[in-house]
Amino acid sequence: MPTRLPPVAVEKTQWRDLYNEVVLTGLCTGCTSCIVACPFHVLGYEDNVPVQLQEEGPDGCSHGDKGCDICTRACPRFREWESEIDELFFGQTRKPEEIIGQYRDIYLARATGQESLMHGQDGGAVSALLVWGLENGEIDGACTSKLSDERTWDAEPTVVTDAEGVLATAGSRYTYSANPMALLKAAEMGLSKVALVGMGCQSSVTGALEFRRVNKWRRKIAWTFGLLCSKSFTYDGLMVEIAQKELGLDLDHLARVNVKGKLLFYTDAGDEVVYPLKEAHRFTRPGCLRCPDFAAEHADISFGGLGQSEGWTLSIVRTERGQDIWDRATADGVIEHRPGAEDPKAVELMFKLAAKSRERWPTSEEMPAAGTTPGVLPAV
Ligand SMILES: Cc1cc2nc3c(=O)[nH]c(=O)nc-3n(C[C@H](O)[C@H](O)[C@H](O)COP(=O)(O)OP(=O)(O)OC[C@H]3O[C@@H](n4cnc5c(N)ncnc54)[C@H](O)[C@@H]3O)c2cc1C
């Protein structure tokens, strides 16, 4: 569904600008959009940030020197990313008082099918919609996150193409999974209309690609589903230090992890083990420290688990596309929903957490001027 055509960018930028202004400053969330879009495959991924694979120094890129600017165009944190994507999707930049971004409506939703409800983290709404989209041919795959094959209870990007895959990857893991990276696999598989599921940092990828005309990759994304998120944790912090060392949990017998004002670990024997969220903050993944987007403001629909009654997904319908998906899926009986206003505490909490995340973005005084080398920001 096309949106308004953006003006063509006039200034040529390149990897050096991205490296100095986004990676070095700590604004990079590690979403991997630049890596996916790089047509020369000279960007790798190390410690959750993009790295230059050519031997020209960390900020050097021979293709950038010859005029390639694609990595900067794909980045959902580069320069005026937020107002550009706002304008593109909503026709205007968010106002400061639009604390959770621009949207059409807020609902509490849940899957009507038992399987999505059972496997889902909250109301299984995300999974129910993905299954529906795959079954009716609106999408031919989804970039989601699965449990890692290498490290128990780590998360990694994957592509699913059927209900079984969606349900196997349902639920939340609280380490970072760069789901946009799965677009590469989706392309290899010949998929051309995927749903991209991911936190705010990842759901702004679609808008960045569209506004700055990285059409090859933009065209492959049919739906963008956002997950509310105030942070993810490092694997070593969450799973090694807290889960294994402090709580003595055996990761092979962990059934589920959740965050509801506290960290909750559920074992397959049915025990609930609680850990104070405050004490876990020291293990926040560095790429999250500067992220201003709690509410996944550029998704078609954003989903979160703030509902005060178990088993409902707080859902924020944002774009025209999101509304269309929502209405038709509801009419088909795939999800059921009630007004978000029926759970004022959940909505209030969402606004509060969104306002808190906003404080992380550098002020205009703190933000290094475009083109400065290297851009340094105060520590957070
Ligand atoms: C790291 C993280 C932090 C979150 N923080 C909050 C929060 O602070 N407040 C809040 O209200 N909600 C938060 N959520 C969202 C919440 O946990 C649920 O994902 C959301 O409510 C949707 O529930 P559901 O049952 O409809 O989704 P489901 O049907 O369970 O589908 C969830 C989807 O998320 C994908 N996914 C799981 N883990 C990851 C990951 N690490 N990275 C990317 N994709 C993943 C799954 O593959 C699946 O497609 C967070 C989610 C994540 C992953």
The ligand as a Tripos MOL2 file, in Angstrom:
@<TRIPOS>MOLECULE
LIG
   53    58     1     0     0
SMALL
NO_CHARGES

@<TRIPOS>ATOM
      1 C1         12.7730   -7.5540   24.3070 C.3       1 LIG1
      2 C2         11.3050   -7.2720   24.5340 C.ar      1 LIG1
      3 C3         10.9280   -6.3270   25.4610 C.ar      1 LIG1
      4 C4          9.5710   -6.0380   25.6670 C.ar      1 LIG1
      5 N1          9.2220   -5.1090   26.6070 N.ar      1 LIG1
      6 C5          7.9280   -4.8130   26.8140 C.ar      1 LIG1
      7 C6          7.5610   -3.8390   27.7820 C.ar      1 LIG1
      8 O1          8.4210   -3.2350   28.4450 O.2       1 LIG1
      9 N2          6.2300   -3.5680   27.9400 N.ar      1 LIG1
     10 C7          5.2700   -4.1910   27.2080 C.ar      1 LIG1
     11 O2          4.0810   -3.9120   27.3860 O.2       1 LIG1
     12 N3          5.5850   -5.1340   26.2790 N.ar      1 LIG1
     13 C8          6.8770   -5.4540   26.0780 C.ar      1 LIG1
     14 N4          7.2210   -6.4040   25.1260 N.ar      1 LIG1
     15 C9          6.1520   -6.9850   24.2760 C.3       1 LIG1
     16 C10         5.4940   -8.2180   24.8890 C.3       1 LIG1
     17 O3          6.4350   -9.0470   25.5280 O.3       1 LIG1
     18 C11         4.7630   -9.0540   23.7980 C.3       1 LIG1
     19 O4          5.6390   -9.3390   22.7300 O.3       1 LIG1
     20 C12         3.5570   -8.3230   23.2390 C.3       1 LIG1
     21 O5          2.6510   -8.0040   24.2660 O.3       1 LIG1
     22 C13         2.8170   -9.1850   22.1980 C.3       1 LIG1
     23 O6          2.2300  -10.2930   22.8550 O.3       1 LIG1
     24 P1          1.4880  -11.4020   21.9990 P.3       1 LIG1
     25 O7          1.0890  -12.4950   22.9190 O.co2     1 LIG1
     26 O8          0.4260  -10.7500   21.1790 O.co2     1 LIG1
     27 O9          2.6670  -11.8460   21.0270 O.3       1 LIG1
     28 P2          3.1230  -13.2920   20.5480 P.3       1 LIG1
     29 O10         2.0010  -13.9100   19.7950 O.co2     1 LIG1
     30 O11         3.7420  -14.0180   21.6660 O.co2     1 LIG1
     31 O12         4.2560  -12.8800   19.4870 O.3       1 LIG1
     32 C14         5.4230  -12.2340   19.9140 C.3       1 LIG1
     33 C15         6.3610  -12.0610   18.7390 C.3       1 LIG1
     34 O13         7.5500  -11.4390   19.2030 O.3       1 LIG1
     35 C16         8.6800  -12.0960   18.6450 C.3       1 LIG1
     36 N5          9.8120  -11.9570   19.5860 N.ar      1 LIG1
     37 C17         9.9970  -12.6130   20.7520 C.ar      1 LIG1
     38 N6         11.1250  -12.2380   21.3490 N.ar      1 LIG1
     39 C18        11.6870  -11.3220   20.5410 C.ar      1 LIG1
     40 C19        12.8830  -10.5730   20.6250 C.ar      1 LIG1
     41 N7         13.7450  -10.6870   21.6240 N.pl3     1 LIG1
     42 N8         13.1720   -9.7360   19.6110 N.ar      1 LIG1
     43 C20        12.3260   -9.5850   18.5670 C.ar      1 LIG1
     44 N9         11.1660  -10.2870   18.4320 N.ar      1 LIG1
     45 C21        10.8530  -11.1300   19.4210 C.ar      1 LIG1
     46 C22         8.2290  -13.5210   18.5140 C.3       1 LIG1
     47 O14         9.0170  -14.2420   17.5760 O.3       1 LIG1
     48 C23         6.7680  -13.3590   18.0860 C.3       1 LIG1
     49 O15         6.6470  -13.2440   16.6990 O.3       1 LIG1
     50 C24         8.5670   -6.7230   24.9250 C.ar      1 LIG1
     51 C25         8.9610   -7.6960   23.9900 C.ar      1 LIG1
     52 C26        10.3070   -7.9820   23.7850 C.ar      1 LIG1
     53 C27        10.6920   -9.0300   22.7710 C.3       1 LIG1
@<TRIPOS>BOND
     1     1     2 1
     2     2     3 ar
     3     2    52 ar
     4     3     4 ar
     5     4     5 ar
     6     4    50 ar
     7     5     6 ar
     8     6     7 ar
     9     6    13 1
    10     7     8 2
    11     7     9 ar
    12     9    10 ar
    13    10    11 2
    14    10    12 ar
    15    12    13 ar
    16    13    14 ar
    17    14    15 1
    18    14    50 ar
    19    15    16 1
    20    16    17 1
    21    16    18 1
    22    18    19 1
    23    18    20 1
    24    20    21 1
    25    20    22 1
    26    22    23 1
    27    23    24 1
    28    24    25 2
    29    24    26 1
    30    24    27 1
    31    27    28 1
    32    28    29 2
    33    28    30 1
    34    28    31 1
    35    31    32 1
    36    32    33 1
    37    33    34 1
    38    33    48 1
    39    34    35 1
    40    35    36 1
    41    35    46 1
    42    36    37 ar
    43    36    45 ar
    44    37    38 ar
    45    38    39 ar
    46    39    40 ar
    47    39    45 ar
    48    40    41 1
    49    40    42 ar
    50    42    43 ar
    51    43    44 ar
    52    44    45 ar
    53    46    47 1
    54    46    48 1
    55    48    49 1
    56    50    51 ar
    57    51    52 ar
    58    52    53 1
@<TRIPOS>SUBSTRUCTURE
     1 LIG1         1 GROUP 0 **** ****
